[in-house]
């Protein structure tokens, strides 16, 4: 019975790890992938330089960038929770 419980637990943990890696969850980006993800995130902004600067800072810390050009920050809680000096959102 213990072996069966261990096998089940191992399957559940493995499923969560695989889901996180393939779903693009928080921490799933490699640091080298931040530039590409931030280019997509900042592609529709009028101030691309500033957007890219802050997006890359946030990505380096969280290893995650939300999908799309706006919103979807719930995909990356770390990215969403970083604040600037005034308490506003740091990450675009």
N, C-alpha and C positions, 0 to 999 in steps of 0.2 A: 504494500500500500504506500509506503514511504517513497519508493521509486516512482510510482505513478504520480504522486503529488509533486515530486521534484521535476519530473518530465513536463507536467502541465505548467508549472511555474516557469520553467526554462522556455517553453513555447510562448507564453504570454510576454515575458520580458523581451524575447527575440522579436516578436511581432511589433512591440512598441518601438524598438530601436530601428527596425527596418522601415516602419511607417514614418518615423521622424526624418530619417535620411532621405527617403524618396519623396516625401510630401513637402520638402523644403522648410521644415520646421526650424524653430529657433536653434541657433548654433550649428546649422547644417552646412553653412557655406565655408569653404576654405578661404583663408585670408586673400589669396590670389584672385578669388572670384568677386570680391567686393567692388572693384572698379566697374566690371560689366554690369553687375546688379544695380549699382548707383547710376550708371549711364541710362539704364532703362527708367529707373525711378525719377530721374531729373530731366528726362527728355522733353517734357511739356512745360517746363517752368521758364519764366522770363529771365530769371537770375540763375543761370545754369552753374556758373563758377561757385557761387556761395552754396547752392544746393549740393553740388558734388563734394565740396569741402566737408560740410556737416554730415552728409550721408556716409562718406568714407570713414569719418571719425566714429560714427555710430556703428557702422558695419564692423570695423576693426574690433570694437568692444563686444558687440553682441553676436557677430558672425551670422547675421540675418538682416535681410532687407525686405520689407513688405512688397507684395506683388503690385503691379500697376504703377501709375504715376501719382496717385493720390489715395489717401485712406488706407484701408486694410491693415492698419497698425496692430489690430488684435492678433495678427499672425506672428508678430514678434514682440512679446511683452517687454523684453529688455529694451528694445529699440523705442518702443512707445513710452516707457517710463523714464528715459533720460531727460533731464530738465536743464534749461539754460540758467544763467545767473539770476534771472528775474522770475524763475519758477515756471516759465512756459516750456513748451516742447522744444527739445534741442534738435530732434531728427526730423527731416522733411518727409 
